[in-house]
Amino acid sequence: MKKIIYTMFILTAITIVSSCKKALDAPTKSSLDESVIFSTPSLAEGTIPGILQSFGETNSYRGRFLVYYGLNNDAEVYNGLKTIDDKAKLSNYDANVNNGQMNTADNAWAKFYEGIERANLAIRGLRTYGNISSNPQMAQILGEILTLRAVLYNDLIKGWGDVPARFEPITSETSYVPKNDRDIIYKQLLADLNEAAGYLPWPGENSTTAKVERVSKAFAKGLRARLALAAGGYAQRLDGTVKLSADPDLSRDKMYAIAKKECVEIINSNKLRLLGFEEVFRKLNEEGGAAGLESMWEIPFSEGRGRVIFDLGVKHLKTDKYTGQNKGGTDGPNPIMLYEFDRDDVRRDVSIVPYEWDGGTGDTGGYQVPSALGRLYFGKYRYEWMKRRVTSTNDDGLNWMYMRYSDVVLMAAEAINELDGPAAAAPYLKMIRDRAFPTNPAKVATFMAAVTASKQTFFDAIVNERALEFTGEMLRKNDLIRWNLLAVKIAEAKTKLQQLETRQGKYAALPTKIYYRTAANGETVEIYGLNFGDTDAQGVALGYTSNKAWTMAASGDAITYWDALAVKDPNKQQFWPVWQVFLDSSNGLLNNKNLGL
């Protein structure tokens, strides 16, 4: 699988050096004029690794954004949330401008804008010298860079809300700029992605789009749909209130229409397909990387970069035959998610893992042991599913799957329900349910009959389905914000967590313990007590060799799990503040008044 190794990129000096694994060398040129760089396809394409370098830096996506954005909600949590420190505060809606994890000049905010500036320089050069209208290769490069810039802006808005809009290279006159209303950015990105999709081929249509590490028409369209739904949804705005956009160009109906158009065109192209649910993530962990399946685009990390399993995967307490790093589990599922899945839903045991690995010695051994109700893991990212043993102590090198086809299908269902009603939208939701229940079509039929009763029941089903489908993929928080359900769902989750811990409400009959033993293979743990209908009496009668209390509480807790989920009103701080280091260097133009800071 080709991965980019970032070596050096100094676009301001027009010096481009890029290299790839397996000795796939790109040309090296120094001190060339922009007119040469951006009229020569091989050199112009060399700017793409430089932009992606900003994604992979230590404190960019790799070690900050992927691990801390998107927590805490009803599906995903920071597993150390009961320790109220700077890491926990990035998730519990109480971040301050001096946060020790983020208040550095090289953190994600800076790296995203670094990538945007590199993209802006390349876009200017391509538009000026690339002869886009008559050179499809140069047009494709422009389409890819426009899309990468949109990715960076999408995540800036998700993380910080309204941010400065920079769509031209920085000049002395534009060194300092204030925040702009995000509507300005959304409208530019929607136009950019529409243009980009016209230049880009479908997945697998040429050698460039044969791998998911390169942008395709399908991804540009899918990202445009995602941005349209966000632009037409709710969010905390510059005045601090949570509301819809007042811009008629971004009305909900218009944004749903864009989402519907883009998603239906992707689906009708037949260029992507749903895989078996476990197969999706096994292929990701095996680093197959082929386009035209379910993964639509992945942030490419080299083997010595990236912390996906490191932070979001199943924890290994010791090094063992699968990994040379005792990592995993910084983040995990909200405990209530273990009980939100139907027992026959194949997604549960892929998405949520109630055990960790112990017993390794160097590069040998390793076996599963139960974790705790308050410390579950995302099963979508696993060292044990990789074809190579991770040897780095700091990085695992697994790509981050930024978008997959099931997201397009569910966005189509949501948009079509809003515009045309549940009967028209039903086939799309059914695609996802059919995969989730491959051996139980009767359950799917019963479910679909119930949720298509009205537009509201169908919308509620979409809200729930996206939690089930995307647990661990960090889409939930942004979904809840755009639906104006962030505070509502966190309040519901707090109630459910308290009821789960005390075995009340729908959790009243659950066992207070789990019962477990090691399987005959000496590696796999077998656990009883995780399902509705399981009982303590049966657990004892089955003769399991061990048991343990199944609880979120631990000795020394200073705060309950549910209170730690959000220590302040989530709608008062839906986003992170601009960090102090950037406030200090903004010539007084940046502030956090919208967050009351």
C-alpha positions as CSV (number, residue, x, y, z in Angstrom):
1,M,0.0,0.0,0.0
2,K,1.5,3.3,-1.0
3,K,2.0,5.7,1.8
4,I,3.4,9.2,1.7
5,I,6.5,9.8,3.7
6,Y,6.8,13.5,4.4
7,T,10.4,14.7,4.1
8,M,10.4,18.4,3.3
9,F,8.1,20.9,1.7
10,I,9.0,24.6,1.4
11,L,6.4,25.9,-1.0
12,T,7.2,29.6,-0.4
13,A,10.6,28.9,-1.9
14,I,9.1,26.6,-4.5
15,T,11.2,23.7,-3.3
16,I,9.4,20.4,-3.4
17,V,10.8,17.1,-2.2
18,S,8.5,14.1,-1.9
19,S,9.1,10.4,-1.6
20,C,7.0,7.3,-1.2
21,K,7.3,3.8,0.3
22,K,8.5,1.2,-2.1
23,A,10.9,3.7,-3.7
24,L,8.2,5.5,-5.7
25,D,10.2,8.7,-6.3
26,A,8.8,12.1,-7.3
27,P,11.0,14.6,-9.1
28,T,13.0,17.0,-7.0
29,K,13.4,20.6,-8.2
30,S,14.8,23.6,-6.4
31,S,14.1,27.3,-6.7
32,L,12.0,27.0,-9.7
33,D,9.6,29.8,-10.8
34,E,5.9,29.2,-10.1
35,S,5.3,29.4,-13.9
36,V,7.4,26.2,-14.3
37,I,6.1,24.4,-11.3
38,F,2.4,24.9,-12.1
39,S,2.7,24.3,-15.8
40,T,4.5,21.0,-15.4
41,P,2.1,18.2,-14.2
42,S,4.7,16.1,-12.4
43,L,5.9,19.1,-10.4
44,A,2.4,20.5,-9.8
45,E,1.4,17.1,-8.4
46,G,4.4,17.3,-6.1
47,T,2.6,20.0,-4.1
48,I,0.0,17.5,-2.9
49,P,2.4,15.7,-0.5
50,G,3.4,19.1,0.9
51,I,-0.2,19.8,1.8
52,L,-0.7,16.4,3.3
53,Q,2.4,16.9,5.4
54,S,0.4,19.4,7.5
55,F,-2.1,16.6,8.2
56,G,0.5,14.3,9.6
57,E,2.5,16.6,11.8
58,T,2.9,15.6,15.5
59,N,0.3,18.0,16.9
60,S,-2.0,18.1,13.9
61,Y,-4.5,15.3,13.1
62,R,-2.0,12.7,14.2
63,G,-1.6,13.5,17.9
64,R,-4.3,16.1,18.7
65,F,-7.3,16.4,16.4
66,L,-8.1,12.7,15.8
67,V,-7.7,11.8,19.5
68,Y,-9.6,14.8,21.1
69,Y,-12.2,16.1,18.6
70,G,-15.7,14.5,18.8
71,L,-15.8,13.6,22.5
72,N,-17.9,13.4,24.8
73,N,-21.4,12.5,23.5
74,D,-23.9,9.7,23.7
75,A,-21.6,7.4,21.5
76,E,-18.0,8.3,22.2
77,V,-16.0,9.4,25.2
78,Y,-12.5,10.2,26.4
79,N,-11.7,7.2,28.6
80,G,-9.9,9.3,31.2
81,L,-12.9,11.6,31.6
82,K,-13.1,11.2,35.4
83,T,-9.6,12.7,35.7
84,I,-10.4,16.4,35.2
85,D,-7.2,17.6,33.6
86,D,-6.4,19.4,30.4
87,K,-7.0,16.3,28.3
88,A,-10.4,15.7,29.8
89,K,-11.3,19.4,29.4
90,L,-11.0,19.1,25.7
91,S,-13.9,16.8,25.8
92,N,-16.1,17.9,28.7
93,Y,-17.1,21.3,27.2
94,D,-14.8,23.2,29.6
95,A,-11.7,23.9,27.6
96,N,-9.8,27.1,28.3
97,V,-7.4,29.1,26.2
98,N,-4.4,27.9,28.1
99,N,-5.1,24.2,27.6
100,G,-1.8,22.4,28.0
101,Q,-2.4,19.9,25.2
102,M,-3.3,22.6,22.7
103,N,-1.9,26.0,23.5
104,T,1.2,25.6,21.4
105,A,2.3,27.3,18.2
106,D,2.4,24.0,16.3
107,N,-1.0,22.5,17.2
108,A,-3.8,21.5,14.9
109,W,-5.1,25.1,14.4
110,A,-1.7,26.2,13.1
111,K,-1.2,23.1,11.0
112,F,-4.6,23.3,9.4
113,Y,-3.9,26.9,8.4
114,E,-0.4,25.9,7.2
115,G,-2.0,23.3,4.9
116,I,-4.5,25.9,3.8
117,E,-1.8,28.3,2.9
118,R,0.1,25.7,0.9
119,A,-3.1,24.8,-0.9
120,N,-3.8,28.5,-1.6
121,L,-0.4,29.0,-3.2
122,A,-0.9,25.9,-5.3
123,I,-4.4,26.9,-6.3
124,R,-3.2,30.3,-7.4
125,G,-0.4,28.8,-9.4
126,L,-2.6,26.2,-11.1
127,R,-5.2,28.8,-12.0
128,T,-2.5,31.1,-13.4
129,Y,-0.3,28.7,-15.2
130,G,-2.0,25.2,-15.3
131,N,-4.1,25.7,-18.4
132,I,-6.9,23.9,-16.6
133,S,-9.5,24.2,-19.3
134,S,-7.5,22.2,-21.8
135,N,-5.3,20.0,-19.6
136,P,-7.3,17.3,-17.7
137,Q,-4.2,16.2,-15.7
138,M,-3.7,19.7,-14.3
139,A,-7.5,20.0,-13.7
140,Q,-7.4,16.8,-11.7
141,I,-4.6,18.2,-9.5
142,L,-6.5,21.4,-8.9
143,G,-9.6,19.4,-8.0
144,E,-7.6,17.3,-5.5
145,I,-6.1,20.4,-3.9
146,L,-9.5,22.2,-3.7
147,T,-10.9,19.1,-1.9
148,L,-8.0,18.9,0.5
149,R,-8.5,22.6,1.4
150,A,-12.1,21.9,2.0
151,V,-11.2,19.0,4.4
152,L,-9.1,21.3,6.4
153,Y,-11.8,24.0,6.6
154,N,-14.4,21.4,7.5
155,D,-12.4,20.4,10.5
156,L,-11.5,23.9,11.5
157,I,-15.2,24.7,11.6
158,K,-16.0,21.5,13.5
159,G,-13.3,22.2,16.0
160,W,-13.5,26.0,16.5
161,G,-16.8,27.2,14.9
162,D,-16.4,30.5,13.1
163,V,-12.8,30.9,12.0
164,P,-10.8,33.3,9.7
165,A,-11.5,32.7,6.1
166,R,-8.3,32.6,4.0
167,F,-8.8,31.7,0.3
168,E,-5.8,33.6,-1.1
169,P,-2.1,33.4,-0.1
170,I,-1.1,35.6,2.8
171,T,0.2,39.1,2.0
172,S,1.5,41.8,4.3
173,E,-2.0,43.4,4.2
174,T,-3.7,40.1,5.2
175,S,-1.3,38.9,7.9
176,Y,-3.9,39.6,10.6
177,V,-7.6,38.8,10.0
178,P,-10.6,38.4,12.3
179,K,-13.0,35.5,12.5
180,N,-15.5,35.3,9.7
181,D,-19.0,34.1,9.8
182,R,-18.8,30.4,8.8
183,D,-21.5,31.0,6.2
184,I,-18.8,32.8,4.0
185,I,-16.6,29.7,4.3
186,Y,-19.4,27.2,3.6
187,K,-20.5,29.0,0.5
188,Q,-16.9,29.1,-0.9
189,L,-16.4,25.4,-0.1
190,L,-19.6,24.3,-1.6
191,A,-18.6,26.1,-4.8
192,D,-15.1,24.7,-4.7
193,L,-16.2,21.1,-4.3
194,N,-18.7,21.5,-7.1
195,E,-15.9,22.7,-9.3
196,A,-13.5,20.0,-8.0
197,A,-16.0,17.2,-8.7
198,G,-16.0,18.3,-12.4
199,Y,-12.3,17.8,-12.6
200,L,-11.9,14.5,-10.6
201,P,-12.4,11.0,-11.9
202,W,-14.5,8.4,-10.1
203,P,-12.7,5.8,-7.9
204,G,-10.5,3.5,-10.0
205,E,-11.0,5.4,-13.2
206,N,-7.3,6.1,-13.5
207,S,-4.1,5.2,-11.7
208,T,-4.3,8.1,-9.4
209,T,-7.7,7.2,-8.0
210,A,-7.0,3.5,-7.7
211,K,-6.1,4.0,-4.1
212,V,-8.1,5.6,-1.3
213,E,-5.2,7.8,-0.3
214,R,-6.0,10.0,-3.3
215,V,-9.1,12.2,-3.8
216,S,-11.8,11.1,-6.2
217,K,-15.0,12.5,-7.6
218,A,-17.0,10.4,-5.2
219,F,-15.2,11.8,-2.2
220,A,-15.5,15.4,-3.4
221,K,-19.3,14.9,-3.8
222,G,-19.6,13.1,-0.5
223,L,-17.7,15.9,1.3
224,R,-19.9,18.5,-0.4
225,A,-23.0,16.6,0.9
226,R,-21.6,16.5,4.4
227,L,-20.8,20.2,4.3
228,A,-24.2,21.1,3.0
229,L,-25.9,19.3,5.9
230,A,-23.7,21.1,8.4
231,A,-24.3,24.5,6.6
232,G,-28.0,24.0,6.7
233,G,-28.0,22.9,10.3
234,Y,-27.7,24.4,13.8
235,A,-24.6,25.6,15.5
236,Q,-23.3,28.0,18.1
237,R,-22.7,31.2,16.1
238,L,-20.5,34.3,16.6
239,D,-23.0,35.8,19.0
240,G,-22.8,32.7,21.2
241,T,-26.4,31.5,20.5
242,V,-27.3,28.2,18.8
243,K,-29.3,28.8,15.7
244,L,-29.7,28.2,12.0
245,S,-28.0,30.3,9.3
246,A,-30.0,33.4,8.3
247,D,-28.4,33.3,4.9
248,P,-31.1,32.3,2.3
249,D,-28.4,30.7,0.2
250,L,-27.9,28.2,3.0
251,S,-31.5,27.4,3.8
252,R,-32.2,23.9,5.0
253,D,-34.2,23.0,1.9
254,K,-31.4,24.2,-0.4
255,M,-28.8,22.3,1.6
256,Y,-30.8,19.1,1.8
257,A,-31.3,19.4,-2.0
258,I,-27.5,19.6,-2.5
259,A,-26.9,16.6,-0.2
260,K,-29.6,14.6,-1.9
261,K,-28.2,15.4,-5.4
262,E,-24.6,14.5,-4.5
263,C,-25.4,11.3,-2.6
264,V,-27.8,10.0,-5.2
265,E,-25.3,10.6,-7.9
266,I,-22.6,8.7,-6.0
267,I,-25.0,5.8,-5.4
268,N,-26.2,5.7,-9.0
269,S,-22.6,5.7,-10.2
270,N,-22.1,2.2,-8.9
271,K,-18.5,3.0,-8.3
272,L,-18.7,2.1,-4.6
273,R,-20.3,-0.7,-2.6
274,L,-21.1,-1.8,0.9
275,L,-19.0,-4.6,2.3
276,G,-19.7,-6.8,5.2
277,F,-19.4,-4.6,8.3
278,E,-16.5,-6.4,9.8
279,E,-14.8,-6.7,6.4
280,V,-14.8,-2.9,6.1
281,F,-12.5,-2.5,9.2
282,R,-10.5,-5.6,8.6
283,K,-9.6,-4.2,5.2
284,L,-8.7,-0.8,6.8
285,N,-6.5,-2.5,9.4
286,E,-4.9,-4.8,6.8
287,E,-4.0,-1.6,4.8
288,G,-5.5,-2.8,1.6
289,G,-6.2,0.7,0.3
290,A,-8.1,-0.2,-2.9
291,A,-10.6,2.3,-4.2
292,G,-14.1,1.3,-5.3
293,L,-15.1,-0.5,-2.1
294,E,-16.5,1.3,1.0
295,S,-13.6,3.5,2.1
296,M,-13.9,6.8,0.1
297,W,-10.8,8.6,1.3
298,E,-8.2,8.1,4.0
299,I,-5.7,10.5,5.6
300,P,-2.5,8.7,4.6
301,F,0.0,8.0,7.4
302,S,3.4,6.3,6.9
303,E,4.3,3.4,9.1
304,G,6.2,5.9,11.3
305,R,3.4,8.4,11.6
306,G,-0.2,8.4,12.8
307,R,-1.9,7.4,16.0
308,V,-5.1,5.7,15.1
309,I,-4.9,2.4,17.0
310,F,-2.5,4.1,19.5
311,D,-5.4,6.3,20.7
312,L,-8.6,4.8,19.3
313,G,-8.0,1.1,19.2
314,V,-8.3,-1.9,21.5
315,K,-5.8,-1.5,24.3
316,H,-2.8,-3.8,24.7
317,L,-1.5,-3.6,28.3
318,K,1.9,-5.0,27.2
319,T,3.8,-5.5,24.1
320,D,3.0,-8.8,22.5
321,K,3.0,-10.7,19.2
322,Y,0.7,-8.1,17.6
323,T,2.3,-4.9,18.7
324,G,5.5,-3.4,20.0
325,Q,3.6,-0.6,21.8
326,N,1.4,-1.1,24.9
327,K,-1.2,1.4,23.7
328,G,-4.8,1.8,22.7
329,G,-8.0,3.0,24.3
330,T,-7.4,6.7,25.0
331,D,-10.9,7.0,23.6
332,G,-13.7,4.5,23.6
333,P,-17.5,4.0,23.3
334,N,-19.9,5.6,25.8
335,P,-20.9,2.6,28.0
336,I,-24.6,2.9,27.1
337,M,-23.7,2.1,23.5
338,L,-23.0,-1.5,24.5
339,Y,-26.8,-1.8,25.2
340,E,-28.1,0.3,22.3
341,F,-27.5,-2.4,19.7
342,D,-30.0,-5.1,19.0
343,R,-28.5,-8.5,20.0
344,D,-28.5,-9.6,16.4
345,D,-26.9,-6.5,15.1
346,V,-23.5,-7.6,13.7
347,R,-22.1,-4.0,14.2
348,R,-22.0,-4.3,18.0
349,D,-19.1,-6.7,18.4
350,V,-17.1,-4.9,15.7
351,S,-17.6,-1.5,17.2
352,I,-17.4,-2.1,20.9
353,V,-14.9,-4.3,22.6
354,P,-15.3,-5.1,26.4
355,Y,-11.8,-6.6,26.8
356,E,-8.1,-5.6,26.5
357,W,-5.0,-7.6,25.8
358,D,-2.6,-8.8,28.6
359,G,0.1,-11.3,29.0
360,G,2.5,-10.4,26.2
361,T,6.2,-10.7,26.5
362,G,8.1,-8.8,23.9
363,D,6.9,-10.1,20.6
364,T,5.2,-13.2,21.9
365,G,2.1,-14.2,23.7
366,G,-0.9,-12.1,24.6
367,Y,-4.5,-12.9,25.6
368,Q,-7.7,-11.1,26.2
369,V,-9.0,-10.1,29.6
370,P,-12.2,-8.2,30.4
371,S,-11.8,-4.4,30.8
372,A,-14.5,-2.5,32.7
373,L,-17.9,-1.0,32.0
374,G,-16.3,2.4,32.2
375,R,-13.4,1.5,30.0
376,L,-14.6,0.0,26.7
377,Y,-12.7,0.1,23.4
378,F,-13.5,0.8,19.7
379,G,-13.1,-2.5,17.9
380,K,-12.8,-0.9,14.5
381,Y,-9.1,-0.3,15.0
382,R,-7.0,-3.4,16.2
383,Y,-3.4,-4.2,16.2
384,E,-4.4,-7.9,15.9
385,W,-6.1,-7.3,12.6
386,M,-3.0,-5.8,11.0
387,K,-0.8,-7.8,8.6
388,R,2.3,-6.2,10.1
389,R,3.4,-6.0,13.7
390,V,3.7,-2.4,14.8
391,T,7.3,-1.8,16.0
392,S,7.2,1.9,16.6
393,T,6.7,2.9,20.2
394,N,4.9,6.2,19.2
395,D,3.0,5.6,16.0
396,D,1.1,2.8,14.3
397,G,0.8,4.2,10.8
398,L,-2.8,3.1,10.2
399,N,-4.7,5.5,7.9
400,W,-7.7,7.4,9.2
401,M,-10.8,6.5,7.2
402,Y,-12.3,10.0,6.7
403,M,-15.4,8.9,4.8
404,R,-17.1,5.7,3.8
405,Y,-19.9,4.8,1.5
406,S,-22.4,4.0,4.3
407,D,-22.2,7.7,5.3
408,V,-23.3,8.7,1.8
409,V,-26.2,6.2,1.9
410,L,-27.4,7.5,5.3
411,M,-27.0,11.2,4.2
412,A,-29.2,10.3,1.2
413,A,-31.8,8.8,3.5
414,E,-31.8,11.8,5.7
415,A,-32.0,14.4,2.9
416,I,-34.7,12.4,0.9
417,N,-36.8,12.0,4.0
418,E,-36.7,15.7,4.6
419,L,-37.6,16.6,1.0
420,D,-39.7,13.7,-0.2
421,G,-40.8,11.8,2.8
422,P,-40.0,8.5,4.4
423,A,-41.4,6.2,1.7
424,A,-38.9,7.6,-0.8
425,A,-36.0,7.5,1.7
426,A,-36.7,4.0,3.1
427,P,-34.7,2.0,0.5
428,Y,-31.5,3.8,1.6
429,L,-31.9,3.2,5.3
430,K,-32.9,-0.4,4.5
431,M,-29.5,-0.9,2.7
432,I,-27.8,-0.2,6.0
433,R,-30.2,-2.3,8.1
434,D,-29.9,-5.2,5.7
435,R,-26.1,-5.3,6.3
436,A,-26.5,-4.9,10.0
437,F,-28.9,-7.9,10.2
438,P,-27.7,-10.3,7.4
439,T,-29.4,-13.3,8.8
440,N,-32.5,-11.8,10.1
441,P,-34.5,-10.1,7.3
442,A,-37.7,-10.3,9.4
443,K,-36.2,-7.9,11.9
444,V,-35.4,-5.5,9.2
445,A,-38.9,-5.6,7.8
446,T,-40.4,-5.0,11.2
447,F,-38.1,-2.1,11.8
448,M,-38.7,-0.4,8.5
449,A,-42.5,-0.7,8.8
450,A,-42.3,1.1,12.2
451,V,-39.9,3.9,11.2
452,T,-41.6,4.9,8.0
453,A,-44.8,5.8,9.8
454,S,-43.9,9.5,9.5
455,K,-41.2,11.9,8.6
456,Q,-40.4,12.4,12.3
457,T,-40.2,8.7,13.1
458,F,-37.9,8.3,10.2
459,F,-35.7,11.2,11.2
460,D,-35.5,9.8,14.8
461,A,-34.4,6.5,13.2
462,I,-31.6,8.2,11.3
463,V,-30.4,9.9,14.4
464,N,-30.1,6.5,16.1
465,E,-28.8,4.7,13.1
466,R,-25.9,7.1,12.6
467,A,-24.8,6.4,16.2
468,L,-24.9,2.7,15.7
469,E,-23.2,2.8,12.3
470,F,-20.4,5.3,13.1
471,T,-19.4,4.7,16.7
472,G,-15.7,5.4,17.0
473,E,-15.5,7.4,13.7
474,M,-16.0,10.8,15.4
475,L,-19.0,12.0,13.3
476,R,-21.5,12.0,16.2
477,K,-20.7,15.3,17.8
478,N,-21.0,17.3,14.6
479,D,-24.2,15.4,13.7
480,L,-25.7,16.3,17.1
481,I,-24.7,19.9,16.7
482,R,-26.3,20.3,13.3
483,W,-29.5,18.6,14.5
484,N,-29.6,20.9,17.6
485,L,-29.5,17.7,19.7
486,L,-26.1,18.0,21.4
487,A,-27.4,19.0,24.9
488,V,-30.5,16.9,24.5
489,K,-28.6,13.7,23.8
490,I,-25.9,14.3,26.4
491,A,-28.7,14.9,29.0
492,E,-30.3,11.6,27.9
493,A,-26.9,9.8,28.1
494,K,-26.3,11.1,31.6
495,T,-29.6,9.6,32.8
496,K,-29.0,6.3,31.0
497,L,-25.5,6.1,32.5
498,Q,-26.8,6.6,36.0
499,Q,-29.5,4.0,35.4
500,L,-27.0,1.6,34.0
501,E,-24.7,1.9,36.9
502,T,-27.5,1.4,39.4
503,R,-29.4,-1.2,37.3
504,Q,-32.6,0.8,37.0
505,G,-35.0,1.5,34.1
506,K,-34.4,-0.7,31.1
507,Y,-31.1,-1.9,32.7
508,A,-32.8,-3.3,35.9
509,A,-32.5,-6.9,35.0
510,L,-28.9,-6.8,33.7
511,P,-26.4,-8.8,35.8
512,T,-24.3,-6.8,38.2
513,K,-21.2,-8.9,37.3
514,I,-19.8,-10.4,34.1
515,Y,-18.6,-14.0,34.0
516,Y,-15.7,-15.1,31.9
517,R,-13.1,-17.7,30.9
518,T,-10.3,-18.1,28.4
519,A,-11.3,-20.1,25.4
520,A,-9.5,-23.3,24.4
521,N,-7.2,-21.4,22.0
522,G,-5.6,-19.7,25.1
523,E,-6.2,-16.2,23.6
524,T,-9.9,-15.4,23.3
525,V,-11.9,-14.4,26.3
526,E,-15.5,-15.6,26.5
527,I,-17.8,-13.3,28.5
528,Y,-21.4,-13.8,29.8
529,G,-23.5,-11.0,31.2
530,L,-23.3,-8.4,28.4
531,N,-26.8,-9.0,27.0
532,F,-30.3,-8.2,28.0
533,G,-31.7,-11.5,29.2
534,D,-28.5,-12.6,30.9
535,T,-28.7,-13.1,34.6
536,D,-26.3,-13.5,37.5
537,A,-27.9,-16.8,38.4
538,Q,-27.3,-18.2,35.0
539,G,-23.7,-16.8,35.0
540,V,-23.0,-18.8,38.1
541,A,-24.8,-21.9,36.8
542,L,-22.8,-21.9,33.6
543,G,-19.6,-22.5,35.6
544,Y,-17.4,-19.7,34.2
545,T,-14.1,-19.7,36.0
546,S,-14.0,-16.0,36.9
547,N,-16.2,-13.0,37.5
548,K,-15.9,-9.4,38.2
549,A,-18.2,-6.4,39.1
550,W,-19.4,-4.7,35.9
551,T,-19.3,-1.1,36.9
552,M,-18.1,2.4,35.9
553,A,-17.1,3.3,39.4
554,A,-13.5,2.9,40.6
555,S,-11.7,3.7,43.9
556,G,-10.6,7.2,44.2
557,D,-13.2,8.7,41.8
558,A,-13.6,12.4,42.4
559,I,-16.6,12.6,40.0
560,T,-19.2,10.2,38.7
561,Y,-18.9,9.0,35.1
562,W,-22.1,10.8,34.1
563,D,-21.2,14.1,35.7
564,A,-17.8,14.0,34.0
565,L,-19.4,13.6,30.6
566,A,-20.1,17.3,30.4
567,V,-19.2,19.6,33.3
568,K,-20.9,22.6,31.7
569,D,-23.8,23.2,29.3
570,P,-22.6,21.8,26.0
571,N,-24.4,24.5,24.1
572,K,-22.3,27.2,25.8
573,Q,-19.1,25.7,24.4
574,Q,-19.8,23.6,21.4
575,F,-16.4,24.4,20.1
576,W,-12.9,24.8,21.3
577,P,-11.6,28.4,22.0
578,V,-8.9,29.9,19.9
579,W,-5.8,29.2,22.0
580,Q,-3.9,31.9,23.8
581,V,-0.8,31.6,21.7
582,F,-2.9,32.6,18.6
583,L,-4.8,35.3,20.5
584,D,-1.5,36.8,21.4
585,S,-0.3,36.9,17.8
586,S,-3.5,38.1,16.2
587,N,-2.9,41.9,16.7
588,G,-6.1,41.9,18.8
589,L,-8.4,40.6,16.0
590,L,-9.2,37.2,17.4
591,N,-11.3,36.6,20.6
592,N,-13.5,34.0,22.2
593,K,-16.5,36.2,23.0
594,N,-18.9,33.7,21.4
595,L,-17.9,31.2,24.1
596,G,-18.0,33.7,27.0
597,L,-14.2,33.5,27.4
